[in-house]
């Protein structure tokens, strides 16, 4: 099971990243993110990395990178994670990437979804998802939440990670 973790900060550098194969030149990027408290993380962005709302990021943008904390990483500083999902910070929109159980509660127990008929449920390629969204890894974009534990929200959009 993927253990989604997030790191939020400001993009300080974007550069090409070589994986050692000539036909992949330019397909991978290294994005350096600084959280403002002295912690720096490098995200390896692959062609399969999902960008929320398909927004481009640039140096100076605030972003959140989501990665699998169970995946092996090189023992270097700054840490270098393979980005699974990248989200550019936008006002009034929050992003959660997690496994949601049969009650639509996130695996970390911090968010519960209440899906409305107005909630868009899509695949990563933008097509409508028609299956059951429970017990799946989801990318959720939402606005306001309740102050309960877990916080509850009616999401704007749900992207199903197949």
ChimeraX commands (.cxc) that place a marker at each C-alpha (Angstrom):
marker #1 position 0.00,0.00,0.00 radius 0.5
marker #1 position 1.26,3.47,-0.83 radius 0.5
marker #1 position 1.98,5.62,2.23 radius 0.5
marker #1 position 1.34,9.11,0.84 radius 0.5
marker #1 position 3.27,11.89,2.55 radius 0.5
marker #1 position 3.35,15.57,1.62 radius 0.5
marker #1 position 5.99,18.27,1.61 radius 0.5
marker #1 position 5.02,21.91,1.09 radius 0.5
marker #1 position 7.22,24.85,0.22 radius 0.5
marker #1 position 8.54,27.22,-2.42 radius 0.5
marker #1 position 10.12,26.02,-5.64 radius 0.5
marker #1 position 13.73,27.19,-5.68 radius 0.5
marker #1 position 15.00,25.34,-8.75 radius 0.5
marker #1 position 13.73,23.32,-11.71 radius 0.5
marker #1 position 16.26,21.43,-13.79 radius 0.5
marker #1 position 16.48,18.50,-16.17 radius 0.5
marker #1 position 17.17,15.20,-14.43 radius 0.5
marker #1 position 19.03,12.41,-16.17 radius 0.5
marker #1 position 18.13,8.81,-15.45 radius 0.5
marker #1 position 20.97,7.55,-17.64 radius 0.5
marker #1 position 19.06,6.67,-20.80 radius 0.5
marker #1 position 19.50,8.86,-23.89 radius 0.5
marker #1 position 15.92,8.48,-25.09 radius 0.5
marker #1 position 14.67,9.88,-21.75 radius 0.5
marker #1 position 16.66,13.14,-21.92 radius 0.5
marker #1 position 14.45,16.05,-20.93 radius 0.5
marker #1 position 11.56,13.83,-19.83 radius 0.5
marker #1 position 12.41,13.99,-16.13 radius 0.5
marker #1 position 12.75,17.12,-13.99 radius 0.5
marker #1 position 14.27,17.80,-10.59 radius 0.5
marker #1 position 12.26,20.31,-8.59 radius 0.5
marker #1 position 13.84,21.69,-5.40 radius 0.5
marker #1 position 11.38,22.81,-2.73 radius 0.5
marker #1 position 12.26,24.79,0.42 radius 0.5
marker #1 position 9.71,24.91,3.27 radius 0.5
marker #1 position 11.07,28.22,4.61 radius 0.5
marker #1 position 12.32,26.63,7.84 radius 0.5
marker #1 position 15.61,25.38,6.47 radius 0.5
marker #1 position 14.33,22.06,5.14 radius 0.5
marker #1 position 14.92,21.33,1.47 radius 0.5
marker #1 position 13.54,18.43,-0.60 radius 0.5
marker #1 position 14.24,17.50,-4.21 radius 0.5
marker #1 position 11.36,15.95,-6.13 radius 0.5
marker #1 position 12.05,13.82,-9.19 radius 0.5
marker #1 position 9.17,14.55,-11.54 radius 0.5
marker #1 position 8.51,11.85,-14.13 radius 0.5
marker #1 position 6.21,11.95,-17.17 radius 0.5
marker #1 position 3.72,9.97,-15.04 radius 0.5
marker #1 position 3.65,12.52,-12.18 radius 0.5
marker #1 position 0.12,13.92,-11.89 radius 0.5
marker #1 position -0.13,17.71,-11.65 radius 0.5
marker #1 position -3.38,18.82,-10.00 radius 0.5
marker #1 position -5.45,20.90,-12.44 radius 0.5
marker #1 position -2.58,20.35,-14.94 radius 0.5
marker #1 position -0.97,23.59,-13.74 radius 0.5
marker #1 position 2.65,24.33,-14.59 radius 0.5
marker #1 position 4.96,25.24,-11.76 radius 0.5
marker #1 position 7.80,27.74,-11.89 radius 0.5
marker #1 position 10.54,28.94,-9.57 radius 0.5
marker #1 position 8.92,30.98,-6.79 radius 0.5
marker #1 position 5.61,29.05,-6.78 radius 0.5
marker #1 position 4.32,27.47,-3.57 radius 0.5
marker #1 position 3.70,23.77,-4.14 radius 0.5
marker #1 position 2.95,20.55,-2.31 radius 0.5
marker #1 position 4.62,17.37,-3.47 radius 0.5
marker #1 position 3.17,13.99,-2.56 radius 0.5
marker #1 position 5.42,10.93,-2.47 radius 0.5
marker #1 position 5.39,7.35,-1.20 radius 0.5
marker #1 position 7.15,7.29,2.17 radius 0.5
marker #1 position 7.59,3.51,1.82 radius 0.5
marker #1 position 9.53,3.78,-1.46 radius 0.5
marker #1 position 13.31,3.44,-1.36 radius 0.5
marker #1 position 15.24,6.70,-1.60 radius 0.5
marker #1 position 18.94,7.47,-2.05 radius 0.5
marker #1 position 20.75,8.28,1.19 radius 0.5
marker #1 position 21.69,11.85,0.23 radius 0.5
marker #1 position 21.02,15.39,1.35 radius 0.5
marker #1 position 18.74,16.99,0.51 radius 0.5
marker #1 position 16.36,14.02,0.41 radius 0.5
marker #1 position 15.21,13.11,-3.09 radius 0.5
marker #1 position 11.70,11.70,-3.51 radius 0.5
marker #1 position 9.87,10.51,-6.60 radius 0.5
marker #1 position 6.86,12.84,-6.89 radius 0.5
marker #1 position 3.62,10.96,-7.45 radius 0.5
marker #1 position 1.43,14.08,-7.34 radius 0.5
marker #1 position 2.31,17.77,-7.42 radius 0.5
marker #1 position -0.12,20.53,-6.49 radius 0.5
marker #1 position 0.42,24.24,-6.97 radius 0.5
marker #1 position -0.97,26.14,-3.99 radius 0.5
marker #1 position -4.07,28.12,-4.96 radius 0.5
marker #1 position -6.31,30.24,-2.72 radius 0.5
marker #1 position -9.33,28.49,-1.20 radius 0.5
marker #1 position -8.32,25.07,-2.53 radius 0.5
marker #1 position -6.81,22.26,-0.50 radius 0.5
marker #1 position -5.46,18.99,-1.88 radius 0.5
marker #1 position -5.35,15.64,-0.10 radius 0.5
marker #1 position -3.80,12.51,-1.59 radius 0.5
marker #1 position -4.50,9.36,0.39 radius 0.5
marker #1 position -6.18,5.98,0.54 radius 0.5
marker #1 position -9.86,6.44,1.41 radius 0.5
marker #1 position -11.64,3.50,3.06 radius 0.5
marker #1 position -15.23,2.23,2.73 radius 0.5
marker #1 position -16.46,5.19,4.85 radius 0.5
marker #1 position -14.46,7.59,2.65 radius 0.5
marker #1 position -12.11,8.43,5.52 radius 0.5
marker #1 position -8.47,9.09,4.69 radius 0.5
marker #1 position -5.87,6.57,5.85 radius 0.5
marker #1 position -4.42,9.10,8.32 radius 0.5
marker #1 position -7.88,9.74,9.80 radius 0.5
marker #1 position -7.85,13.49,9.16 radius 0.5
marker #1 position -10.46,13.86,6.39 radius 0.5
marker #1 position -13.88,12.36,5.63 radius 0.5
marker #1 position -15.55,12.94,2.28 radius 0.5
marker #1 position -19.22,13.63,1.65 radius 0.5
marker #1 position -19.71,13.30,-2.10 radius 0.5
marker #1 position -22.42,15.45,-3.70 radius 0.5
marker #1 position -23.96,15.19,-7.16 radius 0.5
marker #1 position -21.83,18.26,-8.07 radius 0.5
marker #1 position -18.53,16.54,-7.17 radius 0.5
marker #1 position -16.56,15.71,-10.31 radius 0.5
marker #1 position -15.15,12.17,-10.15 radius 0.5
marker #1 position -12.50,11.66,-12.80 radius 0.5
marker #1 position -9.64,9.44,-13.87 radius 0.5
marker #1 position -6.12,10.88,-14.10 radius 0.5
marker #1 position -6.61,11.28,-17.86 radius 0.5
marker #1 position -9.64,13.55,-17.33 radius 0.5
marker #1 position -12.30,11.01,-18.24 radius 0.5
marker #1 position -15.31,10.39,-15.99 radius 0.5
marker #1 position -14.86,7.59,-13.45 radius 0.5
marker #1 position -17.98,5.45,-13.12 radius 0.5
marker #1 position -16.87,2.87,-10.54 radius 0.5
marker #1 position -16.94,2.85,-6.75 radius 0.5
marker #1 position -14.52,5.38,-5.19 radius 0.5
marker #1 position -14.28,3.64,-1.81 radius 0.5
marker #1 position -11.17,1.68,-0.81 radius 0.5
marker #1 position -9.00,3.51,-3.35 radius 0.5
marker #1 position -6.15,5.98,-3.58 radius 0.5
marker #1 position -7.68,9.37,-4.38 radius 0.5
marker #1 position -6.55,12.91,-5.15 radius 0.5
marker #1 position -9.13,15.19,-3.58 radius 0.5
marker #1 position -9.51,18.94,-4.10 radius 0.5
marker #1 position -11.75,20.71,-1.62 radius 0.5
marker #1 position -12.49,24.01,0.10 radius 0.5
marker #1 position -13.94,24.45,3.56 radius 0.5
marker #1 position -14.06,21.68,6.16 radius 0.5
marker #1 position -15.80,21.15,9.47 radius 0.5
marker #1 position -13.80,21.45,12.68 radius 0.5
marker #1 position -14.64,17.88,13.68 radius 0.5
marker #1 position -12.22,14.96,13.91 radius 0.5
marker #1 position -11.95,13.83,11.22 radius 0.5
marker #1 position -12.66,17.05,9.35 radius 0.5
marker #1 position -15.50,16.61,6.86 radius 0.5
marker #1 position -15.80,18.19,3.45 radius 0.5
marker #1 position -17.73,18.01,0.22 radius 0.5
marker #1 position -14.96,17.89,-2.39 radius 0.5
marker #1 position -14.97,19.88,-5.63 radius 0.5
marker #1 position -13.16,17.14,-7.50 radius 0.5
marker #1 position -11.94,13.59,-6.92 radius 0.5
marker #1 position -9.27,12.05,-9.12 radius 0.5
marker #1 position -9.13,8.26,-8.86 radius 0.5
marker #1 position -5.61,6.80,-9.01 radius 0.5
marker #1 position -6.04,3.47,-10.78 radius 0.5
marker link #1:1,2 radius 0.2
marker link #1:2,3 radius 0.2
marker link #1:3,4 radius 0.2
marker link #1:4,5 radius 0.2
marker link #1:5,6 radius 0.2
marker link #1:6,7 radius 0.2
marker link #1:7,8 radius 0.2
marker link #1:8,9 radius 0.2
marker link #1:9,10 radius 0.2
marker link #1:10,11 radius 0.2
marker link #1:11,12 radius 0.2
marker link #1:12,13 radius 0.2
marker link #1:13,14 radius 0.2
marker link #1:14,15 radius 0.2
marker link #1:15,16 radius 0.2
marker link #1:16,17 radius 0.2
marker link #1:17,18 radius 0.2
marker link #1:18,19 radius 0.2
marker link #1:19,20 radius 0.2
marker link #1:20,21 radius 0.2
marker link #1:21,22 radius 0.2
marker link #1:22,23 radius 0.2
marker link #1:23,24 radius 0.2
marker link #1:24,25 radius 0.2
marker link #1:25,26 radius 0.2
marker link #1:26,27 radius 0.2
marker link #1:27,28 radius 0.2
marker link #1:28,29 radius 0.2
marker link #1:29,30 radius 0.2
marker link #1:30,31 radius 0.2
marker link #1:31,32 radius 0.2
marker link #1:32,33 radius 0.2
marker link #1:33,34 radius 0.2
marker link #1:34,35 radius 0.2
marker link #1:35,36 radius 0.2
marker link #1:36,37 radius 0.2
marker link #1:37,38 radius 0.2
marker link #1:38,39 radius 0.2
marker link #1:39,40 radius 0.2
marker link #1:40,41 radius 0.2
marker link #1:41,42 radius 0.2
marker link #1:42,43 radius 0.2
marker link #1:43,44 radius 0.2
marker link #1:44,45 radius 0.2
marker link #1:45,46 radius 0.2
marker link #1:46,47 radius 0.2
marker link #1:47,48 radius 0.2
marker link #1:48,49 radius 0.2
marker link #1:49,50 radius 0.2
marker link #1:50,51 radius 0.2
marker link #1:51,52 radius 0.2
marker link #1:52,53 radius 0.2
marker link #1:53,54 radius 0.2
marker link #1:54,55 radius 0.2
marker link #1:55,56 radius 0.2
marker link #1:56,57 radius 0.2
marker link #1:57,58 radius 0.2
marker link #1:58,59 radius 0.2
marker link #1:59,60 radius 0.2
marker link #1:60,61 radius 0.2
marker link #1:61,62 radius 0.2
marker link #1:62,63 radius 0.2
marker link #1:63,64 radius 0.2
marker link #1:64,65 radius 0.2
marker link #1:65,66 radius 0.2
marker link #1:66,67 radius 0.2
marker link #1:67,68 radius 0.2
marker link #1:68,69 radius 0.2
marker link #1:69,70 radius 0.2
marker link #1:70,71 radius 0.2
marker link #1:71,72 radius 0.2
marker link #1:72,73 radius 0.2
marker link #1:73,74 radius 0.2
marker link #1:74,75 radius 0.2
marker link #1:75,76 radius 0.2
marker link #1:76,77 radius 0.2
marker link #1:77,78 radius 0.2
marker link #1:78,79 radius 0.2
marker link #1:79,80 radius 0.2
marker link #1:80,81 radius 0.2
marker link #1:81,82 radius 0.2
marker link #1:82,83 radius 0.2
marker link #1:83,84 radius 0.2
marker link #1:84,85 radius 0.2
marker link #1:85,86 radius 0.2
marker link #1:86,87 radius 0.2
marker link #1:87,88 radius 0.2
marker link #1:88,89 radius 0.2
marker link #1:89,90 radius 0.2
marker link #1:90,91 radius 0.2
marker link #1:91,92 radius 0.2
marker link #1:92,93 radius 0.2
marker link #1:93,94 radius 0.2
marker link #1:94,95 radius 0.2
marker link #1:95,96 radius 0.2
marker link #1:96,97 radius 0.2
marker link #1:97,98 radius 0.2
marker link #1:98,99 radius 0.2
marker link #1:99,100 radius 0.2
marker link #1:100,101 radius 0.2
marker link #1:101,102 radius 0.2
marker link #1:102,103 radius 0.2
marker link #1:103,104 radius 0.2
marker link #1:104,105 radius 0.2
marker link #1:105,106 radius 0.2
marker link #1:106,107 radius 0.2
marker link #1:107,108 radius 0.2
marker link #1:108,109 radius 0.2
marker link #1:109,110 radius 0.2
marker link #1:110,111 radius 0.2
marker link #1:111,112 radius 0.2
marker link #1:112,113 radius 0.2
marker link #1:113,114 radius 0.2
marker link #1:114,115 radius 0.2
marker link #1:115,116 radius 0.2
marker link #1:116,117 radius 0.2
marker link #1:117,118 radius 0.2
marker link #1:118,119 radius 0.2
marker link #1:119,120 radius 0.2
marker link #1:120,121 radius 0.2
marker link #1:121,122 radius 0.2
marker link #1:122,123 radius 0.2
marker link #1:123,124 radius 0.2
marker link #1:124,125 radius 0.2
marker link #1:125,126 radius 0.2
marker link #1:126,127 radius 0.2
marker link #1:127,128 radius 0.2
marker link #1:128,129 radius 0.2
marker link #1:129,130 radius 0.2
marker link #1:130,131 radius 0.2
marker link #1:131,132 radius 0.2
marker link #1:132,133 radius 0.2
marker link #1:133,134 radius 0.2
marker link #1:134,135 radius 0.2
marker link #1:135,136 radius 0.2
marker link #1:136,137 radius 0.2
marker link #1:137,138 radius 0.2
marker link #1:138,139 radius 0.2
marker link #1:139,140 radius 0.2
marker link #1:140,141 radius 0.2
marker link #1:141,142 radius 0.2
marker link #1:142,143 radius 0.2
marker link #1:143,144 radius 0.2
marker link #1:144,145 radius 0.2
marker link #1:145,146 radius 0.2
marker link #1:146,147 radius 0.2
marker link #1:147,148 radius 0.2
marker link #1:148,149 radius 0.2
marker link #1:149,150 radius 0.2
marker link #1:150,151 radius 0.2
marker link #1:151,152 radius 0.2
marker link #1:152,153 radius 0.2
marker link #1:153,154 radius 0.2
marker link #1:154,155 radius 0.2
marker link #1:155,156 radius 0.2
marker link #1:156,157 radius 0.2
marker link #1:157,158 radius 0.2
marker link #1:158,159 radius 0.2
marker link #1:159,160 radius 0.2
marker link #1:160,161 radius 0.2
marker link #1:161,162 radius 0.2
view
